Amino acid sequence: MKNQPVRYIKHPDIDSRKWDNCINKASNQRIYATSGHLDHTAEMWDALVMGDYEFVMPLPVKSKWGIKYIYQPLFCQQLGIFPTPTEEIAGLFYTKLFAIFSYVDTQINAQNPAIQTEKGIEFSPRHNYILPLNMNYAGLYSAYSTNAKRNLKKAENNKLSFVSDIRLEEYFELKSENLQGKLSKKQLQTLKRFIAFGQYKGTGKIYGVYSPGNELCAAVYFGRYGNRVTYMNAVSDKKGKELGAMLFLIDSFIRENAGKNLVLDFEGSMIPGVARFYKGFGAYPETYFQLQFNRLPLLLKWLKQM
């Protein structure tokens, strides 16, 4: 395998059947790297491929000032190389990437090694939080923080209702009313597109919490791929925050799936307050890396910063 060249393949020439077969068999599989998810989140994506799709690396591409570069699409936390590569194989991919592109800013998955094969390649650690659910609820609950347990008891007294399989339209009505400038209209359309696709394929489901007045006040879209369930997008309104609806929702999801061979992936976060919220459920950190290099001419580097 080490003598196999790494090939750059443009999107129209990618064999999606072989691609998805590779991702599906990978021990480090992520929903973000499936062809369907990439088709609905990246404006365009090419790929690096070794052998007959034994190893693959998705490359979301954009072009500016006539220069093609790699970026990290929204709603795709971890990409990189699949399946888990050795350092030697990872090095071949990074070297090929460096040879083709002048600017790269992407996030590789937690099972990809951070090895500097070329001067200028930088790896910055980022933190995700995960929680294996293969324990009974009592065991999982025992790992909750004291603060989470206390706030959960308060939420349980608020007569909230946990419901699975919320309609997409209802979710987006709540989302659009509580955006607070976090997503552009285009980004919101991308979100709607990939959630609709996940629901159609049966790989995603929206869970919600209703207030005592039967109003949706918090909701989460969970995407499942293999044994990994990812907390992909969430929303709560002012009332939901006051009632502790999100805490109640996640606990209800954990209770419903306790004892199953699943891993709950919280998708971050680098924000201390959000990370503390996830850790409150007993989740532990998983480190992945942001891979970056910038070999653009000095003038273009300056323009990019403007």
ZITA-V283516 format. One record per residue. N is the residue number from 1. SS is DSSP state (2 for helix, 1 for strand, 0 for the rest). PSI is psi as a letter, one per 30 degrees, with the letter a starting at -180 (999 if undefined). OMEGA is omega in degrees with one decimal (none if undefined). Layout:
n->[N & N]
ss->[SS & SS]
psi->[PSI & PSI]
omega->[OMEGA & OMEGA]
//
This chain:
n->[1 & 2 & 3 & 4 & 5 & 6 & 7 & 8 & 9 & 10 & 11 & 12 & 13 & 14 & 15 & 16 & 17 & 18 & 19 & 20 & 21 & 22 & 23 & 24 & 25 & 26 & 27 & 28 & 29 & 30 & 31 & 32 & 33 & 34 & 35 & 36 & 37 & 38 & 39 & 40 & 41 & 42 & 43 & 44 & 45 & 46 & 47 & 48 & 49 & 50 & 51 & 52 & 53 & 54 & 55 & 56 & 57 & 58 & 59 & 60 & 61 & 62 & 63 & 64 & 65 & 66 & 67 & 68 & 69 & 70 & 71 & 72 & 73 & 74 & 75 & 76 & 77 & 78 & 79 & 80 & 81 & 82 & 83 & 84 & 85 & 86 & 87 & 88 & 89 & 90 & 91 & 92 & 93 & 94 & 95 & 96 & 97 & 98 & 99 & 100 & 101 & 102 & 103 & 104 & 105 & 106 & 107 & 108 & 109 & 110 & 111 & 112 & 113 & 114 & 115 & 116 & 117 & 118 & 119 & 120 & 121 & 122 & 123 & 124 & 125 & 126 & 127 & 128 & 129 & 130 & 131 & 132 & 133 & 134 & 135 & 136 & 137 & 138 & 139 & 140 & 141 & 142 & 143 & 144 & 145 & 146 & 147 & 148 & 149 & 150 & 151 & 152 & 153 & 154 & 155 & 156 & 157 & 158 & 159 & 160 & 161 & 162 & 163 & 164 & 165 & 166 & 167 & 168 & 169 & 170 & 171 & 172 & 173 & 174 & 175 & 176 & 177 & 178 & 179 & 180 & 181 & 182 & 183 & 184 & 185 & 186 & 187 & 188 & 189 & 190 & 191 & 192 & 193 & 194 & 195 & 196 & 197 & 198 & 199 & 200 & 201 & 202 & 203 & 204 & 205 & 206 & 207 & 208 & 209 & 210 & 211 & 212 & 213 & 214 & 215 & 216 & 217 & 218 & 219 & 220 & 221 & 222 & 223 & 224 & 225 & 226 & 227 & 228 & 229 & 230 & 231 & 232 & 233 & 234 & 235 & 236 & 237 & 238 & 239 & 240 & 241 & 242 & 243 & 244 & 245 & 246 & 247 & 248 & 249 & 250 & 251 & 252 & 253 & 254 & 255 & 256 & 257 & 258 & 259 & 260 & 261 & 262 & 263 & 264 & 265 & 266 & 267 & 268 & 269 & 270 & 271 & 272 & 273 & 274 & 275 & 276 & 277 & 278 & 279 & 280 & 281 & 282 & 283 & 284 & 285 & 286 & 287 & 288 & 289 & 290 & 291 & 292 & 293 & 294 & 295 & 296 & 297 & 298 & 299 & 300 & 301 & 302 & 303 & 304 & 305 & 306]
ss->[0 & 0 & 0 & 0 & 0 & 1 & 1 & 1 & 1 & 0 & 2 & 2 & 2 & 0 & 0 & 2 & 2 & 2 & 2 & 2 & 2 & 2 & 2 & 2 & 2 & 0 & 0 & 0 & 0 & 0 & 2 & 2 & 2 & 0 & 2 & 2 & 2 & 2 & 2 & 2 & 2 & 0 & 0 & 0 & 1 & 1 & 1 & 1 & 1 & 1 & 0 & 0 & 0 & 0 & 1 & 1 & 1 & 1 & 1 & 1 & 1 & 1 & 1 & 1 & 0 & 0 & 1 & 1 & 1 & 1 & 0 & 0 & 0 & 0 & 0 & 0 & 0 & 0 & 1 & 0 & 1 & 1 & 0 & 0 & 0 & 0 & 2 & 2 & 2 & 2 & 2 & 2 & 2 & 2 & 2 & 2 & 2 & 2 & 2 & 2 & 0 & 0 & 1 & 1 & 1 & 1 & 1 & 1 & 0 & 0 & 0 & 0 & 0 & 0 & 0 & 0 & 0 & 0 & 0 & 0 & 0 & 1 & 1 & 1 & 1 & 1 & 1 & 1 & 1 & 1 & 1 & 1 & 0 & 0 & 0 & 0 & 2 & 2 & 2 & 2 & 2 & 2 & 0 & 0 & 0 & 2 & 2 & 2 & 2 & 2 & 2 & 2 & 2 & 2 & 2 & 2 & 0 & 0 & 0 & 0 & 1 & 1 & 1 & 1 & 0 & 0 & 0 & 2 & 2 & 2 & 2 & 2 & 2 & 2 & 2 & 2 & 2 & 0 & 0 & 0 & 0 & 0 & 0 & 0 & 2 & 2 & 2 & 2 & 2 & 2 & 2 & 2 & 2 & 2 & 2 & 2 & 2 & 2 & 2 & 2 & 2 & 0 & 0 & 1 & 1 & 1 & 1 & 1 & 1 & 1 & 0 & 0 & 0 & 0 & 0 & 1 & 1 & 1 & 1 & 1 & 1 & 1 & 1 & 1 & 1 & 0 & 0 & 1 & 1 & 1 & 1 & 1 & 1 & 1 & 1 & 1 & 0 & 2 & 2 & 2 & 2 & 2 & 2 & 0 & 2 & 2 & 2 & 2 & 2 & 2 & 2 & 2 & 2 & 2 & 2 & 2 & 2 & 0 & 0 & 0 & 0 & 0 & 1 & 1 & 1 & 0 & 0 & 0 & 0 & 0 & 0 & 2 & 2 & 2 & 2 & 2 & 2 & 2 & 2 & 0 & 0 & 0 & 0 & 1 & 1 & 1 & 1 & 1 & 1 & 1 & 1 & 1 & 1 & 1 & 0 & 0 & 0 & 2 & 2 & 2 & 2 & 2 & 2 & 2 & 2 & 0]
psi->[e & f & f & k & l & k & k & k & k & l & e & f & g & k & j & e & e & e & e & f & e & e & e & e & f & k & f & g & k & k & f & f & f & l & e & e & e & e & f & f & e & k & e & k & k & a & l & k & k & k & b & i & h & e & k & l & j & k & j & k & k & l & k & k & h & g & k & k & l & k & l & j & l & k & g & i & e & j & b & a & k & k & a & j & l & l & e & e & e & e & e & e & e & e & e & e & e & e & f & e & l & f & k & k & j & l & j & l & l & f & g & k & k & j & k & j & f & k & k & f & k & k & k & k & k & l & k & l & k & l & j & k & g & h & l & l & e & e & e & e & e & f & f & k & l & e & e & e & e & e & f & e & e & e & e & f & g & g & h & l & k & k & k & l & h & k & k & e & e & e & e & f & e & e & e & f & f & h & e & h & g & f & k & l & e & e & e & e & e & e & e & e & e & f & e & e & e & e & e & e & f & g & f & l & k & k & k & l & k & k & l & f & g & h & k & k & f & k & l & k & j & k & k & k & k & b & g & k & k & k & i & e & k & l & k & k & a & e & e & e & e & e & f & h & e & e & e & e & e & e & e & e & e & e & e & f & g & k & f & l & i & l & k & j & j & f & h & a & l & f & j & e & e & e & e & e & e & e & f & f & g & g & k & l & k & k & k & l & k & k & k & k & l & j & g & l & l & e & e & e & e & e & e & e & f & 999]
omega->[-174.6 & 179.5 & 178.8 & 178.1 & 172.9 & -176.0 & 173.5 & -177.4 & 177.3 & -170.0 & -178.0 & -176.5 & 178.8 & 176.0 & -174.2 & 178.7 & 178.5 & 178.9 & -176.4 & 175.9 & 177.8 & -179.2 & -177.4 & -178.2 & -174.6 & 177.1 & 178.4 & -176.6 & 175.8 & 179.1 & -177.7 & -173.2 & 177.0 & -176.7 & -179.6 & -179.9 & 179.0 & 179.4 & -176.7 & -178.9 & -179.7 & 178.1 & 175.8 & 175.6 & 174.1 & -176.9 & 164.5 & -176.4 & 174.5 & 179.1 & 179.0 & -179.0 & 174.1 & 174.8 & -178.7 & 176.2 & 178.0 & -178.6 & 173.8 & -173.3 & 170.3 & 178.7 & 178.3 & -177.3 & 178.1 & -179.5 & 178.2 & -179.2 & -178.1 & 179.6 & 178.7 & -179.8 & 172.6 & 179.6 & 175.6 & -171.2 & -175.3 & 174.9 & 178.1 & -171.7 & 178.1 & -8.9 & -177.7 & -176.7 & 167.6 & 177.6 & -179.4 & -179.5 & 177.7 & 179.4 & 178.1 & 178.4 & -178.2 & 179.0 & 178.4 & 178.4 & -178.3 & -178.2 & -174.5 & -171.4 & 176.3 & -179.0 & 179.1 & 174.5 & -175.5 & 179.3 & -179.8 & -175.3 & -171.6 & 179.7 & 176.3 & -180.0 & 177.4 & -179.6 & -176.5 & -179.2 & -179.1 & 177.1 & -180.0 & 176.4 & -179.7 & 177.0 & 179.8 & -178.8 & 175.3 & -173.6 & 173.4 & 176.3 & -178.7 & -178.9 & 173.7 & -176.5 & -176.0 & 178.0 & 179.2 & -174.1 & -179.4 & 179.1 & 178.4 & -178.8 & -178.5 & -179.6 & 177.0 & 176.0 & 178.5 & 179.9 & 179.5 & 179.5 & -179.2 & -179.3 & 177.9 & 177.9 & 177.2 & -178.9 & -179.0 & 178.2 & -175.6 & 176.3 & 177.7 & 178.9 & 179.1 & -176.7 & 176.4 & 177.0 & 175.5 & 178.3 & -179.4 & -178.2 & -179.8 & 178.0 & -176.2 & 173.0 & 177.0 & -178.5 & -177.0 & 179.8 & -175.8 & -179.3 & -178.7 & 176.3 & -175.7 & -179.0 & 175.5 & 178.3 & 179.2 & 179.5 & 177.9 & 177.3 & 176.7 & 178.1 & -179.2 & -177.7 & -176.4 & 174.4 & 177.5 & 178.6 & 179.5 & 177.4 & 179.8 & -178.8 & -177.9 & 179.5 & -179.4 & -179.1 & 177.6 & 175.7 & -178.0 & 175.6 & 179.5 & 179.1 & 176.4 & 177.9 & 178.0 & 175.7 & 177.5 & -176.8 & 175.7 & -180.0 & 178.6 & 171.1 & 176.1 & 174.9 & -179.9 & 174.0 & -173.8 & 179.6 & -178.4 & 177.7 & -172.4 & 176.6 & -165.2 & 178.6 & -175.3 & 177.1 & 171.4 & 177.8 & -177.5 & -180.0 & 179.4 & 178.6 & 179.0 & -176.3 & -177.4 & -173.2 & -178.0 & 175.5 & 178.6 & -179.1 & -177.5 & 177.3 & 179.3 & 177.6 & 178.5 & 179.4 & -178.1 & -175.4 & 179.8 & 178.4 & 179.7 & 179.1 & -177.7 & 172.4 & 176.6 & -179.2 & -176.4 & 179.2 & 175.2 & 27.5 & 175.2 & 177.8 & -173.4 & -178.5 & 179.2 & 178.0 & 179.1 & 177.9 & 179.9 & 179.6 & 179.0 & 178.3 & -179.0 & 179.2 & 179.8 & -173.9 & 173.7 & -176.7 & 171.2 & -172.4 & 170.6 & -179.2 & -176.9 & 162.9 & -176.3 & 179.0 & 178.3 & 173.5 & -175.5 & -179.3 & -179.3 & 175.2 & -178.9 & 179.3 & -178.8 & -178.5 & -175.8 & none]
//
